[in-house]
Amino acid sequence: MNWSVLQIAVIGLLVTHGLTFSVFSQSTVQDLSKEEALVLALNQNFGIQLAQKKAQTAGVNTGWGAAGALPQIGVTATASNVVSDQRENPTSFIQERLESESLNATAQFNWTIFDGMRMFANKQALDVMAEQAEGQLYLVIEQTVVAVLGAYDEMLIQEAMEAVLRNSLAVSAERLIRLETAQEFGGARAFDRLQIQNAVFADSLALIQQGLARETALQNFNRLVGVSESKRWKLTSELDEPKAHDSWETLKSAVLNDATAIRNALLSRELARVGLEQAEGGLYPTLQVSSSFGDQRSTFAAGDLSGEGRSLNLAANLTLNFNVFNGGATRRAIQQAKIEIEVAALDFADQQSQMVVFARTAVDRMNAQESIYGLAVRMADNARSLLNMGADRFEFGAINSLDFRELQLGVQRAEMEVLRTQQEWGSAHLDLNRLQGFWSGGVDTE
């Protein structure tokens, strides 16, 4: 099949202006900054919503009643009406119509006054578990914030890569038009024309594939912020260069003091300590008070006979229970609780060690990516300069189409490497912020 300049230009225009993906662009495009993306995620991300519900559930269960410290009061009322017609029953002692009504009301009061301080330990345990649920919520928020910011940067990167390929396609298309014009006057070789024509095809193919990558990045972002997959955005924030980080000692101190994972491990250690207090409560007696009140009223009628009755009952009990021996269950529970304290302490120390290692790795990544980014920028500048010089040389026949294409691909690779290294640099910066507990108290969305 022979391809004219017009056909090649049409392909280039279609791909360059993104018309290949018009099927994905039916919805309204909305401006979106990074801050607005975070607000969307905090309000609509399913993982955050689930963690919020769990934190609310744990918060509801922190009352003194759940800890067993409050009394229990119950009221019961029973009414009955009985009719028994014995007038045609010769075996009945009273051959009359018997009617009786009764109303019975009772109230019970039970209160554990002392249970070896276990009720106070239970209250502490419930409070700590509520804090753990809140800490888990903050951990989910942290992870979501990092994921959303990373997904936003990914969309920026994919758009920038698309721009690189469009520029390359524009250069190839322009070069092909020149060759077509020169060939009409016998000043161009068919070999060079075919080579650059293939370059247009290759750039067009790469741009279509890049469009798919951009769409994939968009779908991943929409899933994270909890909106429809067809939602379109105009990104108003830029891909910034990360700021310089603090000294290692300052970073290390921030990680050890503010990292959400370490805070959660500290709460686990506190919960283990409270568990020992709960187990030690079994060594002490339990004192309970209970009382009941009953009021029963009844009426009776049998023929011409009738009567009423009332019965009042009041009782109070004070119970002291001391477990002298239960097969060593209490001692075993105490030993297990002490072991759990040791396990929690080891886990806390291990968590601290891991966070320090992760932070050190993030710092090293930032430093390395900063240096790599600087080199990549210089390489991209050199590649563009070489392409400009190559264009002049190609015009005068000093280099052939293969050499020129290699220079063109060198610019593509260099510019994309700049984008990739900048993305890696930013990713390391996000990790370092997360490890420092940058979002440990949530994100201000005001």
C-alpha positions as CSV (number, residue, x, y, z in Angstrom):
1,M,0.0,0.0,0.0
2,N,1.3,3.5,-0.9
3,W,0.9,6.2,1.6
4,S,0.7,9.8,0.5
5,V,1.9,12.8,2.5
6,L,-1.7,13.7,3.1
7,Q,-2.6,10.3,4.6
8,I,0.5,10.4,6.9
9,A,-0.4,13.9,8.0
10,V,-4.0,12.9,8.8
11,I,-2.8,10.0,11.0
12,G,-0.4,12.3,12.7
13,L,-3.1,14.9,13.4
14,L,-5.6,12.3,14.7
15,V,-3.1,10.9,17.2
16,T,-1.5,14.2,18.1
17,H,-4.9,15.8,19.1
18,G,-6.0,12.7,21.0
19,L,-9.0,11.9,18.8
20,T,-8.2,8.2,19.0
21,F,-9.5,8.3,22.5
22,S,-12.7,10.4,21.9
23,V,-14.7,7.4,23.1
24,F,-13.3,8.0,26.6
25,S,-13.9,11.8,26.5
26,Q,-17.7,12.1,26.6
27,S,-18.1,13.3,30.2
28,T,-17.4,16.9,31.3
29,V,-13.8,17.7,32.2
30,Q,-13.4,19.3,35.7
31,D,-10.4,21.1,37.1
32,L,-8.7,19.2,39.9
33,S,-5.8,20.1,42.2
34,K,-3.9,17.8,44.5
35,E,-5.6,19.3,47.5
36,E,-9.1,18.8,45.9
37,A,-8.1,15.2,45.1
38,L,-7.3,14.6,48.8
39,V,-10.7,16.0,49.9
40,L,-12.5,13.7,47.4
41,A,-10.6,10.7,48.7
42,L,-11.1,11.5,52.4
43,N,-14.9,11.8,51.8
44,Q,-15.4,9.0,49.3
45,N,-12.7,6.4,49.5
46,F,-14.2,3.1,50.5
47,G,-11.3,2.0,52.7
48,I,-11.4,5.2,54.7
49,Q,-15.2,5.0,55.1
50,L,-14.9,1.4,56.4
51,A,-12.1,2.3,58.9
52,Q,-14.2,5.3,60.1
53,K,-17.2,3.0,60.8
54,K,-14.9,0.6,62.8
55,A,-13.5,3.5,64.8
56,Q,-17.0,4.7,65.5
57,T,-18.0,1.2,66.7
58,A,-15.0,1.0,69.0
59,G,-15.8,4.5,70.4
60,V,-19.4,3.6,71.2
61,N,-18.1,0.6,73.3
62,T,-16.0,2.6,75.7
63,G,-18.6,3.4,78.4
64,W,-18.5,2.3,82.0
65,G,-21.5,0.1,81.4
66,A,-19.5,-1.9,78.8
67,A,-16.7,-2.3,81.4
68,G,-19.2,-3.8,84.0
69,A,-19.0,-0.9,86.5
70,L,-22.6,0.3,86.4
71,P,-25.6,-1.4,88.1
72,Q,-28.3,-3.3,86.2
73,I,-31.9,-2.6,86.8
74,G,-34.8,-4.6,85.4
75,V,-38.6,-4.2,85.7
76,T,-41.1,-6.9,84.9
77,A,-44.9,-6.6,84.8
78,T,-47.3,-9.5,84.2
79,A,-51.1,-9.3,83.9
80,S,-53.4,-12.3,83.7
81,N,-57.2,-12.8,83.4
82,V,-58.6,-16.4,83.9
83,V,-62.2,-17.6,83.5
84,S,-63.2,-21.1,84.4
85,D,-66.9,-22.1,84.0
86,Q,-67.5,-25.2,86.3
87,R,-71.3,-24.9,86.5
88,E,-71.9,-28.0,84.4
89,N,-69.0,-30.0,85.8
90,P,-70.5,-32.4,88.5
91,T,-67.0,-33.4,89.5
92,S,-66.0,-29.9,90.5
93,F,-66.0,-29.0,94.2
94,I,-67.3,-25.5,93.4
95,Q,-69.9,-25.6,90.6
96,E,-69.8,-21.9,89.7
97,R,-68.3,-19.6,87.1
98,L,-64.8,-18.8,88.5
99,E,-63.1,-15.6,87.5
100,S,-59.6,-14.3,88.6
101,E,-57.4,-11.4,87.6
102,S,-53.9,-10.7,88.8
103,L,-51.2,-8.0,88.2
104,N,-47.6,-8.8,89.2
105,A,-44.9,-6.2,89.0
106,T,-41.3,-6.9,90.1
107,A,-38.1,-4.9,90.0
108,Q,-34.5,-6.2,90.3
109,F,-31.3,-4.3,91.1
110,N,-27.8,-5.9,90.7
111,W,-24.5,-4.1,91.1
112,T,-21.0,-5.4,91.3
113,I,-19.3,-3.0,93.8
114,F,-15.9,-4.5,93.7
115,D,-14.3,-7.1,91.3
116,G,-10.6,-6.9,92.0
117,M,-10.3,-3.6,90.0
118,R,-11.1,-5.5,86.8
119,M,-13.9,-3.1,85.9
120,F,-11.3,-0.3,85.8
121,A,-8.9,-2.4,83.8
122,N,-11.8,-3.2,81.4
123,K,-12.5,0.5,80.9
124,Q,-8.8,1.1,80.2
125,A,-8.8,-1.7,77.7
126,L,-11.9,-0.4,75.9
127,D,-10.3,3.1,75.7
128,V,-7.1,1.7,74.3
129,M,-9.0,-0.4,71.7
130,A,-10.8,2.7,70.7
131,E,-7.5,4.5,70.2
132,Q,-6.2,1.5,68.2
133,A,-9.2,1.7,65.9
134,E,-8.6,5.4,65.5
135,G,-4.9,4.7,64.9
136,Q,-5.9,2.2,62.2
137,L,-8.1,4.9,60.7
138,Y,-5.1,7.3,60.5
139,L,-3.0,4.5,59.0
140,V,-5.6,4.0,56.3
141,I,-5.7,7.7,55.7
142,E,-1.9,7.9,55.4
143,Q,-1.9,5.0,52.9
144,T,-4.7,6.6,50.9
145,V,-3.1,10.0,50.9
146,V,0.2,8.6,49.6
147,A,-1.7,6.5,47.0
148,V,-3.8,9.4,45.8
149,L,-0.8,11.8,45.5
150,G,1.1,9.1,43.8
151,A,-1.8,8.4,41.4
152,Y,-2.1,12.1,40.7
153,D,1.6,12.3,39.9
154,E,1.2,9.2,37.7
155,M,-1.5,11.0,35.6
156,L,0.8,14.0,35.3
157,I,3.7,11.7,34.2
158,Q,1.5,9.9,31.6
159,E,0.3,13.2,30.2
160,A,3.9,14.5,30.0
161,M,5.1,11.3,28.3
162,E,2.2,11.7,25.8
163,A,3.5,15.3,25.1
164,V,7.0,13.9,24.5
165,L,5.6,11.4,21.9
166,R,3.5,14.1,20.3
167,N,6.5,16.3,19.9
168,S,8.5,13.4,18.4
169,L,5.6,12.7,16.0
170,A,5.5,16.3,15.0
171,V,9.2,16.2,14.1
172,S,8.8,13.0,12.1
173,A,5.8,14.4,10.2
174,E,7.5,17.6,9.4
175,R,10.6,15.7,8.2
176,L,8.5,13.5,6.0
177,I,6.7,16.4,4.4
178,R,10.1,17.9,3.6
179,L,11.3,14.7,2.1
180,E,8.1,14.3,0.0
181,T,8.6,17.8,-1.3
182,A,12.2,17.2,-2.1
183,Q,11.5,13.9,-3.8
184,E,9.1,15.7,-6.2
185,F,12.2,17.6,-7.4
186,G,14.4,14.6,-7.3
187,G,16.3,15.7,-4.3
188,A,15.4,12.9,-1.8
189,R,16.0,9.2,-1.7
190,A,13.2,6.7,-1.4
191,F,15.1,4.9,1.3
192,D,15.1,8.0,3.6
193,R,11.5,8.6,2.8
194,L,10.5,5.1,3.9
195,Q,12.6,5.3,7.0
196,I,10.9,8.5,8.2
197,Q,7.5,7.2,7.1
198,N,8.1,4.3,9.4
199,A,9.2,6.7,12.2
200,V,5.8,8.4,11.8
201,F,4.0,5.0,12.1
202,A,6.2,4.0,15.1
203,D,5.5,7.3,16.9
204,S,1.8,7.1,16.2
205,L,1.7,3.6,17.5
206,A,3.6,4.6,20.7
207,L,1.3,7.5,21.2
208,I,-1.8,5.3,21.0
209,Q,-0.2,2.9,23.5
210,Q,0.6,5.9,25.7
211,G,-3.0,7.0,25.5
212,L,-4.0,3.6,26.9
213,A,-1.5,4.0,29.7
214,R,-2.9,7.5,30.5
215,E,-6.4,6.0,30.6
216,T,-5.3,3.3,33.0
217,A,-3.7,5.9,35.3
218,L,-7.0,7.8,35.2
219,Q,-9.1,4.7,36.1
220,N,-6.8,3.9,39.0
221,F,-7.0,7.5,40.3
222,N,-10.8,7.5,40.0
223,R,-11.1,4.3,42.0
224,L,-8.9,5.7,44.8
225,V,-10.9,8.9,45.1
226,G,-14.2,7.0,44.9
227,V,-15.7,8.6,41.8
228,S,-17.1,7.2,38.5
229,E,-14.6,5.6,36.2
230,S,-15.8,7.9,33.4
231,K,-14.9,11.0,35.3
232,R,-12.5,13.3,33.4
233,W,-10.0,15.8,35.0
234,K,-8.0,18.7,34.0
235,L,-5.0,18.6,36.4
236,T,-4.2,22.0,37.8
237,S,-1.2,21.0,40.0
238,E,2.2,20.4,38.7
239,L,4.8,17.7,39.2
240,D,7.0,19.5,41.7
241,E,10.5,18.8,42.7
242,P,10.7,17.6,46.3
243,K,12.1,20.0,48.9
244,A,15.3,19.2,50.7
245,H,14.8,17.0,53.8
246,D,16.0,17.6,57.3
247,S,19.1,16.1,58.8
248,W,19.1,12.4,59.5
249,E,19.0,12.8,63.3
250,T,16.0,15.1,63.0
251,L,14.2,12.7,60.6
252,K,15.0,9.7,62.8
253,S,13.6,11.5,65.9
254,A,10.4,12.4,64.0
255,V,10.0,8.8,62.8
256,L,10.4,7.3,66.3
257,N,8.0,9.9,67.9
258,D,5.3,10.4,65.2
259,A,5.1,7.4,62.9
260,T,1.6,6.0,63.0
261,A,2.8,2.4,62.9
262,I,4.9,3.0,66.0
263,R,2.0,4.8,67.8
264,N,-0.2,1.7,67.1
265,A,2.5,-0.6,68.4
266,L,2.7,1.5,71.5
267,L,-1.0,1.1,72.0
268,S,-0.7,-2.7,71.6
269,R,2.0,-2.6,74.4
270,E,-0.4,-0.6,76.6
271,L,-3.2,-3.0,75.9
272,A,-1.0,-5.9,77.0
273,R,-0.2,-4.1,80.3
274,V,-4.0,-3.6,80.9
275,G,-4.5,-7.3,80.2
276,L,-2.2,-8.1,83.1
277,E,-4.4,-6.0,85.4
278,Q,-7.4,-7.8,84.2
279,A,-5.9,-11.2,84.9
280,E,-4.7,-10.1,88.4
281,G,-8.3,-9.1,89.2
282,G,-8.9,-12.8,89.7
283,L,-6.8,-12.8,92.9
284,Y,-9.2,-10.6,94.7
285,P,-12.8,-11.2,96.0
286,T,-15.9,-9.9,94.3
287,L,-18.6,-8.0,96.2
288,Q,-22.0,-7.7,94.7
289,V,-25.3,-6.2,96.0
290,S,-28.7,-7.2,94.7
291,S,-32.2,-6.4,95.7
292,S,-35.7,-7.1,94.4
293,F,-39.2,-5.7,94.9
294,G,-42.5,-7.4,94.0
295,D,-46.1,-6.2,94.2
296,Q,-48.8,-8.7,93.3
297,R,-52.5,-7.8,93.3
298,S,-55.3,-10.2,92.5
299,T,-59.1,-10.5,92.4
300,F,-61.3,-13.6,92.6
301,A,-65.0,-14.2,91.9
302,A,-67.0,-17.4,92.2
303,G,-70.7,-16.9,92.0
304,D,-71.7,-14.6,94.8
305,L,-68.3,-14.8,96.4
306,S,-65.5,-12.4,95.5
307,G,-62.4,-11.0,97.1
308,E,-59.2,-9.1,96.5
309,G,-55.6,-9.8,97.6
310,R,-52.2,-8.1,97.6
311,S,-48.8,-9.4,98.3
312,L,-45.6,-7.2,98.7
313,N,-42.1,-8.7,98.6
314,L,-38.8,-6.9,99.3
315,A,-35.4,-8.6,99.4
316,A,-31.8,-7.4,99.6
317,N,-28.6,-9.5,99.3
318,L,-25.0,-8.7,99.8
319,T,-22.7,-11.4,98.3
320,L,-19.0,-11.7,98.8
321,N,-17.3,-14.3,96.5
322,F,-13.7,-15.3,96.9
323,N,-12.2,-17.9,94.6
324,V,-9.9,-20.0,96.8
325,F,-8.8,-22.4,94.0
326,N,-9.9,-22.7,90.4
327,G,-7.3,-25.2,89.1
328,G,-4.6,-22.6,88.6
329,A,-6.6,-20.8,85.9
330,T,-5.9,-17.4,87.4
331,R,-2.2,-18.0,87.8
332,R,-2.0,-19.2,84.2
333,A,-3.9,-16.2,83.0
334,I,-1.4,-13.9,84.8
335,Q,1.6,-15.8,83.3
336,Q,0.1,-15.5,79.8
337,A,-0.5,-11.8,80.3
338,K,3.1,-11.2,81.4
339,I,4.3,-13.1,78.3
340,E,2.0,-10.9,76.1
341,I,3.6,-7.8,77.7
342,E,7.0,-9.2,76.7
343,V,5.8,-10.0,73.2
344,A,4.3,-6.5,72.8
345,A,7.6,-4.9,74.0
346,L,9.5,-6.9,71.4
347,D,7.0,-6.0,68.7
348,F,7.4,-2.3,69.6
349,A,11.2,-2.5,69.5
350,D,11.0,-4.3,66.1
351,Q,8.6,-1.7,64.8
352,Q,10.9,1.0,65.8
353,S,13.8,-0.7,64.1
354,Q,11.8,-1.3,60.9
355,M,10.7,2.3,60.7
356,V,14.2,3.6,61.1
357,V,15.4,1.2,58.3
358,F,12.5,2.3,56.1
359,A,13.3,6.0,56.7
360,R,17.0,5.4,56.0
361,T,16.0,3.7,52.7
362,A,13.7,6.6,51.8
363,V,16.4,9.1,52.5
364,D,18.9,7.2,50.4
365,R,16.3,6.9,47.6
366,M,15.7,10.6,47.7
367,N,19.4,11.5,47.6
368,A,20.0,9.0,44.8
369,Q,17.0,10.1,42.7
370,E,17.9,13.7,43.2
371,S,21.4,13.0,41.7
372,I,19.9,10.8,38.9
373,Y,17.3,13.5,38.1
374,G,20.1,16.1,37.7
375,L,22.0,13.8,35.3
376,A,18.8,13.0,33.4
377,V,18.0,16.7,32.9
378,R,21.5,17.3,31.5
379,M,21.3,14.2,29.3
380,A,17.9,15.5,27.9
381,D,19.4,18.9,27.2
382,N,22.3,17.3,25.3
383,A,20.0,15.0,23.4
384,R,17.9,18.0,22.2
385,S,21.0,19.9,21.2
386,L,22.2,16.8,19.3
387,L,18.8,16.6,17.5
388,N,19.0,20.2,16.5
389,M,22.5,19.8,15.1
390,G,21.4,16.5,13.5
391,A,18.5,18.2,11.7
392,D,20.9,20.6,9.9
393,R,23.3,17.8,9.1
394,F,20.5,15.6,7.7
395,E,19.4,18.5,5.4
396,F,22.9,18.6,3.9
397,G,23.3,14.8,3.7
398,A,26.0,14.6,6.4
399,I,23.9,11.9,8.2
400,N,21.3,9.5,6.9
401,S,17.7,8.9,8.1
402,L,18.8,6.1,10.4
403,D,21.2,8.4,12.2
404,F,18.6,11.1,12.5
405,R,16.0,8.7,13.8
406,E,18.5,7.5,16.5
407,L,18.9,11.1,17.6
408,Q,15.2,11.5,17.7
409,L,14.7,8.4,19.8
410,G,17.5,9.6,22.1
411,V,15.5,12.7,22.9
412,Q,12.4,10.5,23.6
413,R,14.4,8.3,25.9
414,A,16.1,11.1,27.7
415,E,12.9,13.2,28.3
416,M,11.0,10.2,29.5
417,E,13.9,9.3,31.8
418,V,13.6,12.8,33.3
419,L,10.0,12.2,34.0
420,R,10.6,8.7,35.5
421,T,13.4,9.9,37.8
422,Q,11.3,12.9,38.9
423,Q,8.4,10.5,39.7
424,E,10.7,8.2,41.7
425,W,12.2,11.2,43.5
426,G,8.7,12.3,44.5
427,S,7.7,8.8,45.5
428,A,10.6,8.6,47.9
429,H,9.6,12.0,49.4
430,L,6.0,10.8,50.0
431,D,7.3,7.7,51.7
432,L,9.5,9.8,54.0
433,N,6.6,12.1,54.9
434,R,4.5,9.1,55.7
435,L,7.2,7.5,57.9
436,Q,7.5,10.8,59.8
437,G,3.7,10.7,60.6
438,F,3.1,13.7,58.4
439,W,-0.6,12.7,58.1
440,S,-0.8,10.9,61.5
441,G,-3.6,13.2,62.7
442,G,-5.5,13.0,59.4
443,V,-5.6,15.7,56.7
444,D,-7.1,19.1,57.1
445,T,-9.7,19.5,54.4
446,E,-10.9,23.0,55.4
